[in-house]
Every structure is written in C-alpha cells, then in structure tokens.
C-alpha cells in the first residue's frame, strides 16, 4: 500500500500540527484539572465536613433527647406534677408548684443545650418558667408571652410534622420547643437556636464559610457568620452534598435532626476549597502560562501561513470585482498550496481577460439582433386579413372606409418599420395602439370596443415599442368573435408606493380569459401551443423586457372577475436615462 507523501511546507500539515500542538495539551490538562481535580476536592471537603456536621448534630440530638426524657419522667411519675394537674386545694397547688420549680432549677444546670423549662396550667392560666441565669429579662418576657398565647389556645402542634421538638419564631429569634400535655397541664422546654449553635463556632470553615441551623423548609435561622451570597438554596435536602448559590460557587453539606424539624448545615465557598490545594493551584497557573505563551505563537503562524495569503487574494478579487480584470497576484514566498492557487488564479484571469471582450461583444450583437427581430415580427394573419378587408370594401365600393383603412395601414406599417428603436415615447405608442385598434374595429364592426386611460404627464415617458400593441393583438385574437361584443381597456399609471416608482400598464378584456393550461405555460416562461398553433405574443414581450431591463421589469397574467383576461406590465420609471438611450438609438438609425 502506497503511503501518500505529505509536504512539510503543506498548509494542511502546518495547520493540523499547530492546532494539535496548542489544543491537545491544553485541553487534556484543563479537563484533568477541572473534572478530576475539582471533583476530588469537592468529595474530600464534603466528606470531612459531613462527618463533622453529623457529629455535632448527634450531640445536639443527644442533649435534646436527654431533656425530653427528663420531661417525660417528671410528667408521668412525679407526685408534684400530679398534684399541680389535679390539686385538692389552692395551697396544695402552690406547694407543688414551688417543689417543681426547685426540681427544674436543679435539673436545668445539667442540660447545657436547654435555656428553660416551663409548666403551664391551662385552667388557671398560670405559667411556671425556670430560666438559666444568663437569659436576659427581655428575652424571658418575650418567650413567656409567646408561650401564654400558644398554650392558652389548646394547640394541637400539627406543625411539628411528627417531631418531638419543633421550631417557632419569637420576635427576631428562632426557638426549638418541646411540649408535653397531661390533662390540664402542659410541661416542656425551649432553647434559643443561638444556644444550639454555640459549639459550632469551634468548627473551622474558613474565612467565608459558615455553619447554620435551618428550618425544614430551608430557611436559615442562625449562622456562625453572615453569608455573602443570598442565593444559596437550603431546601434540596442533605442526603448528599451539592453546589448552589450564585454561579454554583458554594458547597453545602448538612444533617437533619432526629429530634426536631430542623437541620444543621455547613457552607464552604469553592474558591476557599481550591486555595487549600496549593499543588493544584500551581498546576492551573502553569497551564495558564503555557497557554498564554502558545497562543500568540499560534496566531502568528496562522497569520503568516494562511491569513496573509488569503488577505492578498481577497484584495485582488475585490479589485477584479470593481472591474479591473487586468490585476494579478504578485509572486511571493508562501506555502505550496497557496502558490498553486495564485498561479492558477493568474492564469485563469489572463484567459478571462482575453475572452471577455469577444464574448461581451458577441452577446451585445446577439441581443441587438434578437431585439430587432422580436420587434419586427409581423403577424401574417393580420396582414392577410387587412388586405381581405380592403378587397371586400372595394367590392361594395365603400371608398371612404377604403381610404380610412388604407391610411390606418400606412400608419401601422410606418410605425412597425421604424420600431427598430429601443424605446419610443408613451404618447407615440398609444397613437400606434389607437390606429391598430381602429383597424381591428373595421375588421370586427360592432364586436370590439376599446378604451385607453393614461395621464397626460406620462406622455414623454419612454417605453419599448409594440409592448402594448402585442398584448392587445393577443387579446383580440383569442377573445373577439362575431357572436358576442368584447371590450378591451388599457389603463396606465405611475405607481410610487414601493421603494422605487414604476410604470404600471394593465390590459383587460371581457372575453373568456386564460385557461389553466395557458396560465401554467405563461408562468413557466414557455410559449403556448394549442390546436391553433404556437402563440408567442406574451412570450415575445417578456423576452424583450428581459433583454432591456433584466429583472427590473415584470409581466403577469391572470383571469379577472367575473371573467376576462388581465395582463399587468411593470416598467422601471427612469425617464432621463431612457430618453438618452432613445436619442442614441435614433441617431444610430438615421446614420
């Protein structure tokens, strides 16, 4: 098997080698750094903090569970609690209340995570609240009012979602409450969430990291540090770690409490995690330096190998597009492919320059000859019918009509033999049309009428000769019969509703109109062939308009309502340019 030879100077080799040299190491290292390194960092940081958060959450749950057991024990077996619930006398109630106060005051010292115990008699609306000594009076009073309001309404505690401890907001702070009920008596404990968060201040989560207690709905209650990002989401659950916040730049781990409807979470910024990995940071910096160093080298090579030759080629092509076909690409040292393209391009332009003049002149001569041929086509049926009419008039010795008919024919053929001009004025064309219509009216007496509507200010506008007459001839040939009178109308106006004004010529008749086959052939640009032979009237006009105007003129055919054929011709309105062309053609014709 023959191995193809690759030139070292090939632009293909240079581009591929340069692209691989720049992109492969960069992409490989960046993918390794981004996907593997960051994933490892996230997993390790999340795992270590998850274990720490779970440990602290376990300690909090243990302390809440111990306090809960103490409350349950007192509620179920303590004699003084029973006496307060169903006292025999007021004195017994007060003695029992005093005894319970002493017991709770001694017990609360043992529970570091509990701020207060309370006992509430619903019938007496009497609240016994035992606080720790560090609780300020304002907080005591605020919590007591909240407990009075809460317990006096016979609460069901459905908001706890089955948890022993439930969260309630009192003022600006959040509290965890535990409430037990026995008959008329409520007994419980409460703790400010700030108290539960005190041990978490010992956790080192970095300068911007923070530990938080959040509600079951993900609402932050208290945190060790204020969060710099307000878009952090704590409502996704804590079964595994996740990235959240603005641009997903914060890692969140957490643990839900087994005793209450709240959770403990830790938030660590991603940039802080990466800063703790100096080797990875140095590797990332090294990759960036290498990438920055290779980038200008790659750009320089790409510019020298490809962009500069392309720029030279484009500059020459632009000059050629402006009409300067004699320009060439100057030889210079470059890649093999570019040299081949330049040589081929110069040879091609030399051949084009040699052929362009000959081809252009041949096209002009061909178009002029074709245009004159189209304009000088004479319908033989019209000529024979005209002579037949003169013969019939001579038989009946109607000399007045013979004179009129002869004069109309003289004018008709004079215009036809002079119509090798490219353009004539609209006024001259309409005079010829009226003369032609008069001949047809003599041919079809009582069966043909025609009206022409054109504003006077358009009389000097120049149009191609025989355009209107060709369409009229087509309408008369296919719509006029001796059985039913036909009316043909010619409407000419200047339309200025578009970007450029145009002359609009509309020719209508009251005949049977176009058949679907004829319309299909006309719209496809073909000549129409039927049982009467080949019809080239509309095709003739369309061909002439294409030669004279290119795509700026148009002709469209359709059926009117309720019947009849309609032909619309649109010509560009540029009287100054057409006037000059017409004068040049006239001078050439006279010469």
C-alpha positions in Angstrom: 0.0 0.0 0.0 1.4 3.3 -1.1 1.6 5.9 1.7 0.8 9.4 0.5 3.7 11.9 0.8 2.9 14.9 3.0 5.0 18.0 2.3 6.4 19.7 5.4 5.6 23.0 3.7 1.9 22.0 3.2 -0.6 24.3 4.8 -2.6 21.3 5.8 0.3 19.8 7.7 1.1 23.2 9.3 -2.5 23.9 10.4 -3.0 20.4 11.8 0.3 20.2 13.6 -0.1 23.7 15.0 -3.6 23.0 16.1 -2.7 19.8 17.8 0.4 21.3 19.5 -1.8 24.1 21.0 -5.1 22.4 21.8 -4.2 18.8 22.8 -2.0 19.6 25.8 -4.2 22.5 26.9 -7.5 20.6 26.6 -6.0 17.5 28.3 -4.6 19.4 31.2 -7.7 21.6 31.7 -10.0 18.6 31.5 -7.9 16.7 34.0 -7.8 19.8 36.3 -11.5 20.7 36.0 -13.2 17.4 36.1 -10.9 15.2 38.2 -9.2 17.6 40.5 -12.3 19.7 41.4 -14.3 16.6 41.8 -11.8 15.1 44.2 -11.6 18.4 46.1 -15.4 18.6 46.4 -15.7 15.0 47.6 -13.0 15.2 50.2 -14.1 18.6 51.6 -17.8 17.4 51.6 -17.0 14.1 53.3 -14.9 15.7 56.1 -17.4 18.4 56.8 -20.3 16.0 56.5 -18.7 13.8 59.3 -18.1 16.9 61.4 -21.7 18.2 61.0 -23.1 14.8 61.7 -21.1 14.6 64.9 -22.3 18.0 66.1 -25.9 17.2 65.1 -25.7 13.9 67.0 -24.5 15.8 70.1 -27.4 18.3 69.8 -29.9 15.5 69.4 -28.5 13.6 72.4 -28.9 16.7 74.6 -32.4 17.3 73.4 -33.3 13.6 73.8 -32.0 13.7 77.4 -34.0 16.7 78.2 -37.1 15.1 76.6 -36.7 12.0 78.7 -36.4 14.1 81.9 -39.6 15.9 81.0 -41.4 12.6 80.2 -40.2 11.2 83.5 -41.5 14.1 85.5 -44.8 14.2 83.7 -45.5 10.5 84.2 -44.2 9.8 87.7 -43.6 13.0 89.7 -46.1 13.4 92.5 -45.8 17.2 92.5 -46.7 17.3 88.8 -49.8 15.2 89.5 -50.7 17.5 92.4 -50.5 20.6 90.1 -52.6 18.8 87.5 -55.4 17.8 89.9 -54.9 19.7 93.2 -57.2 19.3 96.1 -56.8 22.8 97.2 -55.1 26.0 96.2 -52.4 25.5 98.9 -51.6 22.1 97.5 -51.2 23.6 94.0 -48.9 26.3 95.3 -46.8 23.9 97.3 -46.5 21.5 94.4 -45.6 24.4 92.1 -42.8 25.5 94.5 -41.5 22.0 94.7 -41.5 21.6 90.8 -39.7 25.0 90.5 -36.9 23.8 92.7 -36.5 20.5 90.9 -36.4 22.2 87.5 -33.9 24.8 88.7 -31.6 22.0 89.8 -32.1 20.0 86.6 -31.6 22.8 84.1 -28.0 23.1 85.2 -27.4 19.6 83.9 -28.6 20.4 80.4 -26.3 22.8 78.6 -28.4 22.9 75.5 -31.7 23.9 77.3 -32.4 27.5 78.1 -35.6 27.0 80.1 -38.2 24.5 81.5 -41.8 25.5 81.9 -45.1 24.2 83.4 -48.4 25.7 82.4 -51.8 25.2 83.9 -54.4 25.9 81.3 -57.4 26.3 83.7 -55.5 28.8 85.9 -53.6 30.4 83.0 -50.6 30.1 85.3 -47.1 29.7 83.8 -44.1 28.5 85.7 -40.9 29.3 83.8 -37.4 28.2 85.0 -34.6 30.0 83.1 -30.9 29.8 83.1 -29.2 32.7 84.7 -27.7 34.0 81.5 -31.1 34.6 79.9 -31.9 38.3 79.8 -35.2 39.6 81.2 -36.4 41.0 77.8 -36.0 37.5 76.2 -37.7 35.8 79.1 -40.6 38.2 78.9 -41.0 37.8 75.2 -40.9 34.0 75.3 -43.3 33.9 78.3 -45.8 36.0 76.3 -45.5 33.7 73.3 -46.0 30.6 75.5 -49.0 32.1 77.1 -50.5 32.9 73.8 -49.6 29.5 72.3 -50.7 27.2 75.2 -53.9 29.1 76.1 -55.4 28.3 72.7 -55.4 24.5 73.2 -52.8 23.8 70.5 -52.6 20.5 68.5 -48.9 21.0 67.5 -49.7 19.7 64.0 -46.9 22.0 62.7 -44.3 19.7 64.3 -44.6 17.1 61.4 -44.2 14.3 64.0 -41.0 15.7 65.5 -40.6 16.0 69.3 -39.0 19.4 69.1 -40.5 22.0 66.7 -39.2 25.4 65.6 -41.1 28.6 66.3 -40.0 32.2 65.6 -40.4 34.6 68.5 -39.5 38.1 67.7 -36.4 38.1 65.6 -35.0 34.8 67.0 -35.9 31.2 66.3 -36.6 28.7 69.2 -36.9 25.0 69.5 -39.8 24.0 71.7 -40.8 20.7 73.3 -44.3 20.5 74.8 -46.0 17.6 76.7 -49.6 17.6 77.9 -51.3 15.7 80.7 -54.9 16.7 81.3 -55.0 20.3 82.2 -51.2 20.7 82.5 -48.6 21.5 79.8 -44.9 20.8 80.5 -42.0 21.5 78.3 -38.7 23.2 77.5 -37.4 25.7 75.0 -34.0 26.7 73.7 -32.8 29.6 71.6 -31.2 28.4 68.3 -28.3 30.6 69.1 -27.6 28.4 72.1 -27.5 25.3 70.0 -25.1 27.0 67.6 -22.5 28.0 70.2 -20.5 24.8 70.0 -20.3 25.1 66.2 -18.2 28.3 66.5 -15.3 25.9 67.1 -15.7 24.5 63.6 -13.1 26.0 61.2 -15.0 26.5 57.9 -12.6 29.2 56.7 -12.9 32.9 56.4 -16.1 32.9 54.4 -17.5 29.5 55.4 -20.4 29.3 57.9 -22.4 26.8 59.9 -26.1 27.3 60.0 -29.3 25.9 61.6 -32.1 25.9 59.0 -35.8 25.0 59.2 -37.3 22.0 57.4 -38.3 24.4 54.6 -34.7 25.5 54.1 -35.0 28.9 55.8 -31.7 29.9 57.7 -32.4 30.6 61.4 -29.0 31.4 62.8 -25.4 31.2 61.4 -21.9 31.5 62.8 -21.1 34.0 60.1 -23.1 36.2 57.8 -23.5 34.7 54.3 -22.0 36.8 51.4 -24.4 35.1 48.9 -28.1 35.5 49.3 -28.9 32.9 46.6 -27.8 29.8 48.5 -30.6 27.2 48.5 -31.0 25.0 51.6 -34.2 23.3 50.5 -32.6 20.5 48.4 -32.2 18.1 51.4 -28.9 16.9 52.9 -28.7 13.3 51.8 -25.6 14.3 49.8 -23.6 17.4 49.2 -24.5 19.8 46.3 -23.3 23.1 44.8 -25.6 26.1 45.0 -25.5 29.9 45.2 -24.5 32.4 42.5 -22.7 30.5 39.7 -22.9 27.3 41.9 -19.9 28.5 43.8 -20.9 27.3 47.3 -20.7 23.7 48.6 -23.4 22.8 51.1 -23.4 19.7 53.4 -25.8 19.1 56.2 -27.5 16.7 58.6 -31.2 16.7 59.7 -32.1 16.4 63.3 -33.6 13.2 64.6 -35.4 15.1 67.4 -36.7 18.2 65.7 -37.8 19.7 62.4 -34.6 21.5 61.7 -31.2 20.8 60.2 -27.6 21.7 60.7 -25.7 22.8 57.6 -22.2 23.9 56.6 -21.5 26.3 53.7 -18.0 26.5 52.1 -17.1 28.7 49.2 -15.5 26.9 46.3 -12.5 29.3 45.9 -11.7 28.6 49.6 -11.5 24.9 48.9 -9.2 25.4 45.9 -7.0 27.7 47.9 -6.3 24.8 50.3 -4.8 22.9 47.5 -1.5 24.7 46.5 -0.3 22.0 44.2 -3.5 22.1 42.1 -3.3 25.9 42.1 0.3 25.9 40.8 -0.6 23.4 38.1 -3.5 25.6 37.0 -1.2 28.6 36.9 1.4 26.7 34.9 -1.3 25.6 32.4 -2.4 29.2 32.0 1.1 30.5 31.5 1.8 27.8 28.8 -1.5 28.5 27.1 -0.8 32.3 27.0 2.7 31.7 25.7 1.5 29.4 22.9 -1.5 31.5 21.9 0.4 34.4 20.3 2.9 32.0 18.6 -0.1 30.1 17.1 -1.7 33.2 16.0 1.5 34.5 14.4 2.0 31.2 12.5 -1.7 31.1 11.4 -1.4 34.7 10.2 1.8 34.1 8.3 0.8 30.8 6.8 -2.9 31.4 5.9 -4.3 34.8 6.7 -1.8 37.0 4.9 -2.1 35.0 1.6 -5.8 35.0 1.9 -5.8 38.7 2.5 -3.7 39.3 -0.6 -6.0 37.0 -2.7 -9.2 38.8 -1.3 -7.7 42.2 -2.1 -7.0 41.2 -5.7 -10.5 39.7 -6.0 -12.1 42.9 -4.8 -10.3 44.9 -7.4 -11.4 42.4 -10.0 -15.0 42.8 -8.7 -14.7 46.5 -9.3 -14.0 45.8 -13.0 -10.2 45.8 -13.0 -9.7 42.4 -14.7 -6.1 43.1 -15.6 -4.8 42.9 -11.9 -2.7 39.8 -10.9 -1.3 38.4 -7.6 2.3 39.2 -7.3 4.6 36.2 -6.6 5.9 35.8 -3.0 7.3 33.0 -0.8 4.5 31.0 0.7 3.1 27.5 1.1 2.8 25.1 -1.8 -1.0 25.2 -1.9 -1.1 29.0 -1.8 1.5 29.2 -4.7 -0.6 26.8 -6.8 -3.8 28.8 -6.1 -2.1 32.0 -7.0 -0.6 30.6 -10.3 -4.0 29.1 -11.2 -5.8 32.3 -10.4 -3.4 34.4 -12.5 -3.7 32.0 -15.5 -7.5 32.0 -15.2 -7.7 35.8 -15.1 -5.5 36.1 -18.1 -7.8 33.8 -20.1 -10.9 35.6 -18.8 -9.5 38.9 -19.8 -8.8 37.6 -23.3 -12.2 36.1 -23.7 -14.3 38.8 -22.0 -14.1 41.4 -24.8 -15.1 38.8 -27.5 -17.9 37.3 -25.5 -19.2 40.6 -24.4 -19.3 42.0 -28.0 -20.9 38.8 -29.3 -23.6 39.0 -26.6 -24.3 42.6 -27.4 -24.6 41.9 -31.1 -26.8 38.9 -30.4 -29.1 40.8 -28.1 -29.5 43.7 -30.5 -30.2 41.3 -33.4 -32.7 39.4 -31.2 -34.4 42.5 -30.0 -34.8 43.9 -33.6 -36.1 40.5 -34.7 -38.7 40.4 -32.0 -39.8 44.0 -32.7 -40.1 43.4 -36.5 -42.2 40.3 -36.3 -45.4 40.9 -38.3 -48.4 38.7 -37.8 -49.1 37.3 -41.3 -52.8 36.7 -40.4 -53.2 40.4 -39.6 -51.6 41.4 -43.0 -53.8 39.0 -45.0 -57.0 39.9 -43.1 -56.3 43.6 -43.7 -55.9 43.0 -47.5 -59.1 40.9 -47.4 -61.0 43.8 -45.7 -59.8 46.2 -48.4 -60.9 43.8 -51.1 -64.3 43.5 -49.6 -64.7 47.2 -49.2 -63.6 47.7 -52.9 -66.3 45.2 -54.0 -69.0 47.3 -52.2 -67.3 50.5 -53.4 -67.1 51.9 -49.9 -64.3 54.4 -50.9 -64.5 56.3 -47.6 -63.7 53.2 -45.5 -61.1 52.1 -48.0 -59.3 55.4 -47.6 -59.5 55.2 -43.8 -58.4 51.6 -43.8 -55.5 52.4 -46.2 -54.4 55.4 -44.1 -54.5 53.3 -40.9 -52.4 50.6 -42.6 -49.9 53.1 -43.8 -49.5 54.5 -40.3 -49.3 51.0 -38.9 -46.6 49.8 -41.2 -44.7 53.0 -40.9 -44.5 52.6 -37.1 -43.6 48.9 -37.5 -40.8 49.6 -39.9 -39.4 52.4 -37.6 -39.8 50.3 -34.4 -36.2 49.1 -34.5 -35.7 51.9 -32.0 -35.1 50.6 -28.5 -37.6 53.0 -26.9 -40.4 55.3 -28.0 -42.5 57.7 -26.1 -45.7 56.5 -24.4 -47.6 59.1 -26.5 -46.3 57.6 -29.8 -47.0 54.1 -28.6 -50.6 55.0 -27.7 -51.1 56.7 -31.1 -50.0 53.5 -32.7 -52.3 51.4 -30.4 -55.3 53.6 -31.3 -54.5 53.2 -35.0 -54.2 49.4 -34.6 -57.5 49.2 -32.7 -59.2 51.2 -35.4 -58.1 48.6 -38.0 -59.5 45.9 -35.8 -62.7 47.8 -35.3 -63.1 47.9 -39.1 -62.4 44.2 -39.2 -64.9 43.4 -36.4 -67.6 46.0 -36.7 -69.9 46.1 -33.6 -67.9 43.3 -31.9 -65.0 45.3 -30.5 -64.6 48.4 -28.3 -61.5 49.7 -26.6 -60.8 52.4 -24.0 -57.4 53.9 -23.2 -56.8 55.7 -19.9 -53.3 57.4 -19.4 -52.5 60.6 -17.6 -51.0 63.4 -19.8 -47.9 63.9 -17.7 -46.7 60.4 -18.7 -46.8 61.2 -22.4 -43.0 61.7 -22.7 -42.1 58.6 -20.6 -40.1 56.2 -22.9 -41.2 52.6 -23.2 -40.3 49.7 -25.5 -42.3 49.9 -28.8 -45.1 47.4 -29.6 -45.4 46.2 -25.9 -49.0 47.3 -25.5 -49.9 46.5 -29.1 -48.6 42.9 -28.8 -50.8 42.3 -25.7 -53.8 43.9 -27.5 -53.2 41.8 -30.5 -53.1 38.7 -28.3 -56.4 39.7 -26.6 -58.2 40.4 -29.9 -57.0 37.1 -31.4 -58.3 34.9 -28.5 -61.3 36.8 -27.2 -63.0 38.7 -30.1 -65.7 36.8 -32.0 -68.7 37.8 -34.1 -71.1 36.3 -31.7 -70.5 38.5 -28.6 -69.1 42.0 -28.2 -65.8 42.3 -26.3 -64.5 45.4 -24.6 -60.7 45.9 -24.0 -59.4 48.5 -21.6 -55.9 49.9 -21.3 -55.0 51.6 -18.0 -51.6 53.3 -17.5 -50.5 55.0 -14.3 -47.4 55.8 -12.2 -47.1 53.7 -9.0 -45.0 55.3 -6.3 -45.9 53.0 -3.3 -42.7 51.0 -3.4 -39.1 51.8 -2.8 -38.7 52.8 -6.5 -41.5 54.2 -8.7 -42.6 52.1 -11.7 -45.0 52.5 -14.7 -48.0 50.2 -14.4 -49.8 49.1 -17.6 -53.0 47.0 -17.1 -54.8 45.5 -20.1 -58.1 43.8 -19.5 -60.7 42.2 -21.8 -64.2 40.8 -21.3 -63.6 37.6 -23.1 -63.4 34.0 -21.8 -60.0 34.6 -20.1 -57.0 32.3 -19.9 -57.3 28.5 -19.5 -55.4 26.8 -16.7 -53.1 25.2 -19.2 -52.3 28.6 -20.8 -51.7 30.3 -17.5 -49.4 27.4 -16.4 -47.3 27.7 -19.6 -47.1 31.5 -19.4 -46.0 31.5 -15.8 -43.3 28.9 -16.6 -41.9 31.1 -19.3 -42.9 28.8 -22.2 -44.6 29.6 -25.5 -48.2 28.5 -25.7 -49.1 25.7 -28.2 -52.6 24.6 -28.8 -54.9 23.4 -31.6 -54.5 26.9 -33.3 -50.7 26.6 -33.4 -47.9 28.4 -31.4 -48.7 31.7 -29.6 -45.7 33.9 -28.9 -47.2 37.3 -28.2 -46.8 37.3 -24.4 -43.5 35.3 -24.6 -42.2 37.9 -27.1 -43.0 40.8 -24.8 -41.4 39.0 -21.8 -38.3 38.2 -23.7 -37.9 41.9 -24.9 -38.4 43.2 -21.3 -35.8 40.8 -20.1 -33.3 41.9 -22.7 -33.9 45.6 -22.0 -34.4 45.7 -18.2 -33.1 42.5 -16.8 -35.0 41.7 -13.6 -36.4 45.2 -13.1 -39.4 44.8 -15.3 -42.1 42.2 -15.0 -45.3 40.9 -16.7 -48.0 38.9 -15.0 -51.2 37.3 -16.3 -54.3 36.2 -14.6 -58.1 36.0 -15.0 -60.3 38.9 -13.9 -63.7 38.8 -12.1 -66.2 37.7 -13.2 -64.4 36.8 -16.5 -61.8 38.0 -18.9 -58.0 38.0 -19.2 -55.8 40.6 -17.3 -52.2 41.3 -18.2 -50.1 43.6 -15.9 -46.8 45.1 -17.1 -44.5 46.9 -14.7 -41.6 49.0 -16.1 -39.0 51.0 -14.2 -39.7 54.7 -14.2 -36.4 56.4 -15.2 -37.3 58.9 -17.9 -34.0 60.7 -18.1 -31.9 57.5 -18.7 -34.4 56.2 -21.2 -34.5 59.5 -23.1 -30.7 59.4 -23.6 -30.9 55.8 -24.8 -33.7 56.5 -27.2 -31.9 59.5 -28.7 -28.7 57.4 -29.2 -30.7 54.7 -30.9 -32.4 57.2 -33.2 -29.2 58.8 -34.2 -27.7 55.4 -34.9 -30.8 54.6 -37.0 -30.5 57.8 -39.0 -26.9 57.3 -39.7 
